[in-house]
Amino acid sequence: MKNSELRNKNQEHEVEIKKMKDLLHKEQNSISELKVEGVLAVKQMQDQSWKESQLHDKLLSLKEENRQLEVDNETLVKTLKLEHDEEITKLHNYYDRQEQEIEGQNKKMMQRLREQLDLRRKTEIQEINEQKENQMNALMKNHVTAFHDIKNHFNDIIMKLNEQIEAMKQNQKSL
């Protein structure tokens, strides 16, 4: 009778061990999924960073293009001055005033454009940072919740096992 009880207890113990192994396997799968989600979040942040870099490069390109346009404009004016020296001497004052007005307008327009682009860039960066922060906070919250759930689950298992061990000891002593 004792042998059959021991075999039954042994079988029950093996079933519990198998259940714990299955549970551990499920938990490891959950952790792996969380790690994959973390890697995806990092990839998204890298993509956002790359987009910021592209915007910055476009801004630099526009500035260079503007500078080149100004250089080209000045070269054209000099060429026209050489080709039409007589005409320009008659209209010199007129074109000087026109040039100053255009440059003033261009400067004002460029300043407005720079301010608009800078504001747009800052707004987009702020939105990206907020999205990144929200994603990080959500991930941290999920990780903390998962960790606490796993910890509580394993504490329950350990407590049940300790109770079973204690009961087995009591049974063994009574035998």
Phi, psi and chi 1 to 4 in degrees:
 res  aa     phi    psi   chi1   chi2   chi3   chi4
   1 MET       -  -39.8 -177.5  164.3  179.0      -
   2 LYS   -65.7  -38.9  -72.2 -177.6 -179.5 -178.6
   3 ASN   -63.4  -41.1  -76.9  -21.3      -      -
   4 SER   -68.2  -37.8   66.2      -      -      -
   5 GLU   -64.5  -42.5  -74.8  179.1   17.7      -
   6 LEU   -63.9  -40.8  -79.4  175.9      -      -
   7 ARG   -63.9  -42.1  -93.2 -175.6  -92.4  147.6
   8 ASN   -61.9  -45.1  -74.8  -18.4      -      -
   9 LYS   -63.3  -42.2  -67.9  -71.2 -176.7 -179.5
  10 ASN   -62.6  -43.4 -149.1    6.1      -      -
  11 GLN   -64.5  -42.6  -72.8  173.8   -9.1      -
  12 GLU   -61.5  -41.7  -71.2  173.8    9.7      -
  13 HIS   -62.6  -42.0 -175.6   66.0      -      -
  14 GLU   -65.3  -37.7  -73.6  177.9   12.8      -
  15 VAL   -63.4  -43.2  167.6      -      -      -
  16 GLU   -62.2  -42.1  -75.2  -61.9  -42.0      -
  17 ILE   -62.9  -43.1  -71.9  174.1      -      -
  18 LYS   -61.9  -42.4 -174.0  177.3 -177.1  -35.3
  19 LYS   -60.9  -42.9  -74.2  179.8 -176.7  177.9
  20 MET   -64.1  -39.5  -74.3 -178.3   59.2      -
  21 LYS   -64.3  -42.9  -75.5 -178.1  179.8  178.4
  22 ASP   -61.7  -44.2  -71.0  -18.2      -      -
  23 LEU   -63.4  -42.8 -176.0   60.3      -      -
  24 LEU   -62.0  -40.1 -179.7   60.7      -      -
  25 HIS   -62.7  -44.5 -180.0   69.2      -      -
  26 LYS   -61.8  -42.3  -72.9  178.0 -174.7  177.2
  27 GLU   -64.6  -40.5  -66.6  -59.8  -36.6      -
  28 GLN   -64.3  -37.4  -72.5  173.6  -18.7      -
  29 ASN   -62.8  -42.6  -75.4  -18.2      -      -
  30 SER   -61.9  -43.2  -64.5      -      -      -
  31 ILE   -63.3  -41.2  -70.2  170.2      -      -
  32 SER   -61.9  -42.1  -65.2      -      -      -
  33 GLU   -62.4  -41.2  -71.0  172.9    4.1      -
  34 LEU   -63.6  -38.5  -71.0  173.1      -      -
  35 LYS   -64.4  -40.8  -74.4 -179.2 -179.0  177.4
  36 VAL   -62.8  -42.3  167.6      -      -      -
  37 GLU   -61.1  -39.9  -70.8  173.9    6.1      -
  38 GLY   -62.8  -42.0      -      -      -      -
  39 VAL   -64.4  -40.6  167.9      -      -      -
  40 LEU   -62.6  -39.8  -70.3  175.1      -      -
  41 ALA   -64.0  -41.0      -      -      -      -
  42 VAL   -63.3  -41.6  168.0      -      -      -
  43 LYS   -61.3  -41.8  175.2   65.8  175.6  145.9
  44 GLN   -62.8  -40.4  -73.4  175.5  -15.4      -
  45 MET   -64.9  -38.2  -72.4 -171.6  -70.5      -
  46 GLN   -65.3  -39.9  -71.0  172.4  -16.7      -
  47 ASP   -62.7  -41.2  -71.3  -13.3      -      -
  48 GLN   -63.0  -41.4  -65.8  -65.6   -8.3      -
  49 SER   -63.2  -40.0  176.8      -      -      -
  50 TRP   -64.5  -40.5 -179.5   79.9      -      -
  51 LYS   -62.1  -42.0  -72.5  177.0 -176.0  178.1
  52 GLU   -60.2  -42.6  -73.3  178.2   30.8      -
  53 SER   -63.0  -41.3  174.3      -      -      -
  54 GLN   -63.6  -41.9  -69.7  -62.8   92.5      -
  55 LEU   -62.1  -42.2  -73.0  174.6      -      -
  56 HIS   -63.5  -42.4 -174.7  -91.7      -      -
  57 ASP   -63.0  -39.7  -70.0  -14.9      -      -
  58 LYS   -63.3  -41.2  -75.7 -178.8 -176.8  179.5
  59 LEU   -61.8  -45.0  179.4   61.7      -      -
  60 LEU   -62.9  -38.6  -68.2  176.5      -      -
  61 SER   -64.1  -42.5  174.5      -      -      -
  62 LEU   -63.7  -39.9  -73.2  173.0      -      -
  63 LYS   -63.8  -43.2  -74.3 -179.8 -179.5  179.2
  64 GLU   -65.2  -41.8  178.6   58.7   28.6      -
  65 GLU   -62.7  -40.7 -173.6  176.1  -81.7      -
  66 ASN   -63.0  -44.3 -177.4   45.6      -      -
  67 ARG   -62.4  -41.9 -171.5 -169.5   64.9   74.2
  68 GLN   -64.8  -39.3 -173.0   60.8   41.9      -
  69 LEU   -62.5  -41.1  -73.4  172.9      -      -
  70 GLU   -64.1  -41.8  -71.7  175.4    0.0      -
  71 VAL   -63.2  -45.3  167.6      -      -      -
  72 ASP   -62.1  -39.5  -68.6  -15.4      -      -
  73 ASN   -63.5  -45.2 -171.4   29.7      -      -
  74 GLU   -63.5  -40.3  -70.4  175.9    9.6      -
  75 THR   -62.7  -42.2  -55.8      -      -      -
  76 LEU   -62.6  -42.8  179.8   61.6      -      -
  77 VAL   -62.3  -43.6  169.1      -      -      -
  78 LYS   -62.9  -42.4  -72.0  178.4 -177.3  177.9
  79 THR   -62.2  -45.0  -55.7      -      -      -
  80 LEU   -63.1  -36.3  -72.3  174.0      -      -
  81 LYS   -62.8  -41.6  -77.8 -176.2  178.9 -177.8
  82 LEU   -67.3  -42.2  -67.3  173.8      -      -
  83 GLU   -72.7  -33.1  -68.4  175.7   -3.1      -
  84 HIS  -123.6   50.9  -53.2  -73.3      -      -
  85 ASP   -60.0  -43.0 -167.2   31.3      -      -
  86 GLU   -65.5  -44.8  -71.0  179.4   25.7      -
  87 GLU   -62.8  -41.6 -117.5 -179.7  -89.0      -
  88 ILE   -69.1  -34.8  -69.9  178.6      -      -
  89 THR   -63.0  -36.8   53.5      -      -      -
  90 LYS   -69.6  -39.0  -66.8  176.0 -173.3  176.7
  91 LEU  -103.9   13.2  -58.8  170.6      -      -
  92 HIS   -54.5  -50.1 -177.7   65.4      -      -
  93 ASN   -62.1  -40.2  -69.2  -24.4      -      -
  94 TYR   -62.1  -47.6  175.3   75.7      -      -
  95 TYR   -69.9  -32.0  -76.8  119.1      -      -
  96 ASP   -61.3  -45.7  -80.1  -15.0      -      -
  97 ARG   -63.6  -43.4  -75.9 -167.9  -52.2  -85.7
  98 GLN   -61.4  -44.2  -70.4  -65.0  -37.6      -
  99 GLU   -61.7  -43.6 -174.9  179.4   -5.8      -
 100 GLN   -63.8  -41.0  -71.1  174.4    0.4      -
 101 GLU   -64.5  -43.3  -72.2  176.2   10.8      -
 102 ILE   -65.2  -43.8  -70.7  171.2      -      -
 103 GLU   -62.6  -41.1  -76.1 -179.5    4.9      -
 104 GLY   -61.3  -43.9      -      -      -      -
 105 GLN   -65.4  -42.8  -70.4  172.1   -4.1      -
 106 ASN   -62.4  -42.1  -78.0  -16.6      -      -
 107 LYS   -63.3  -44.4  -74.5 -178.9 -178.1  178.1
 108 LYS   -63.4  -43.7  -72.2  178.0 -174.9  176.5
 109 MET   -65.3  -42.2 -173.5  170.5   43.9      -
 110 MET   -65.5  -39.2  -72.0  -53.8  -60.5      -
 111 GLN   -63.2  -43.5 -177.0   62.4   30.2      -
 112 ARG   -63.3  -42.7  -76.3 -166.2  -55.1  -95.7
 113 LEU   -63.6  -44.3 -179.6   60.2      -      -
 114 ARG   -60.8  -43.3  -76.9 -174.6 -173.8  120.6
 115 GLU   -64.0  -42.4  -70.2  171.3   -0.9      -
 116 GLN   -63.8  -46.0  -71.7  172.6   -8.3      -
 117 LEU   -64.5  -40.4  -72.2  173.9      -      -
 118 ASP   -64.4  -43.5 -170.0   46.4      -      -
 119 LEU   -63.5  -42.6  178.6   62.3      -      -
 120 ARG   -63.2  -43.7 -171.2  165.5  128.7 -162.3
 121 ARG   -62.4  -45.9 -179.5 -176.3   59.4   82.4
 122 LYS   -63.0  -40.0  -73.1  178.2 -178.4  176.6
 123 THR   -64.1  -45.1  -57.5      -      -      -
 124 GLU   -65.1  -40.0  -71.2  177.0   -1.0      -
 125 ILE   -63.4  -42.2  -71.7  170.9      -      -
 126 GLN   -63.6  -42.2 -175.7  178.4    3.0      -
 127 GLU   -63.1  -42.9  -71.0  173.1    2.2      -
 128 ILE   -62.7  -44.5  -71.1  167.7      -      -
 129 ASN   -63.7  -38.7  -74.9  -23.2      -      -
 130 GLU   -65.9  -41.9  -72.2  174.8    3.2      -
 131 GLN   -62.5  -43.7  -71.2  173.4   -4.1      -
 132 LYS   -62.6  -44.7  179.2  175.2   64.5  172.4
 133 GLU   -63.5  -42.0 -173.8   70.6    9.9      -
 134 ASN   -63.6  -42.1  -71.4  -20.3      -      -
 135 GLN   -63.7  -43.3  -72.9  174.7  -14.9      -
 136 MET   -64.6  -42.7  -72.3  175.0   60.9      -
 137 ASN   -63.4  -41.9  -72.8  -22.6      -      -
 138 ALA   -63.7  -43.1      -      -      -      -
 139 LEU   -63.3  -44.0  -76.9  174.2      -      -
 140 MET   -62.0  -42.7  -71.0  -60.4  -68.0      -
 141 LYS   -62.9  -44.2 -176.0  178.3  177.1 -176.7
 142 ASN   -63.0  -40.9  -71.3  -17.8      -      -
 143 HIS   -65.1  -43.3  -74.1  -92.7      -      -
 144 VAL   -64.3  -43.8  167.0      -      -      -
 145 THR   -62.8  -46.0  -57.6      -      -      -
 146 ALA   -62.3  -41.3      -      -      -      -
 147 PHE   -62.9  -45.2  176.7   76.3      -      -
 148 HIS   -64.5  -40.1  -74.0  -62.7      -      -
 149 ASP   -62.4  -45.8  -70.4  -15.0      -      -
 150 ILE   -63.5  -43.9  -70.6  169.4      -      -
 151 LYS   -61.4  -46.8 -177.9 -179.9  174.4 -176.6
 152 ASN   -63.8  -39.8  -71.0  -23.3      -      -
 153 HIS   -62.9  -47.5 -178.4   71.6      -      -
 154 PHE   -67.7  -34.7  -81.4  110.5      -      -
 155 ASN   -62.5  -40.1  -76.4  -20.2      -      -
 156 ASP   -63.8  -43.6  -70.6  -17.9      -      -
 157 ILE   -62.3  -46.3  -69.5  171.8      -      -
 158 ILE   -62.6  -40.2  -71.2  169.9      -      -
 159 MET   -64.8  -42.1 -148.9  165.5   54.2      -
 160 LYS   -65.2  -41.2  -73.3  177.7 -176.7  176.7
 161 LEU   -64.7  -41.7  -72.9  175.7      -      -
 162 ASN   -62.2  -38.7  -75.9  -22.2      -      -
 163 GLU   -65.6  -40.9  -70.9  173.5    4.0      -
 164 GLN   -66.5  -41.1  -72.2  177.1   -2.7      -
 165 ILE   -62.5  -44.1  -70.3  169.8      -      -
 166 GLU   -63.0  -41.3 -165.6   61.1   38.3      -
 167 ALA   -65.6  -39.1      -      -      -      -
 168 MET   -65.3  -38.7  -72.4  173.2   68.0      -
 169 LYS   -63.7  -42.6  -75.5  179.7 -178.7  178.7
 170 GLN   -63.1  -42.5  -68.4  -65.8  -27.0      -
 171 ASN   -64.6  -40.1  -75.9  -19.1      -      -
 172 GLN   -66.8  -39.8 -162.2  172.5   22.1      -
 173 LYS   -65.7  -38.1  -75.6 -178.6 -176.9  178.6
 174 SER   -73.2  -18.8   64.7      -      -      -
 175 LEU   -83.2      -  -64.8  177.5      -      -
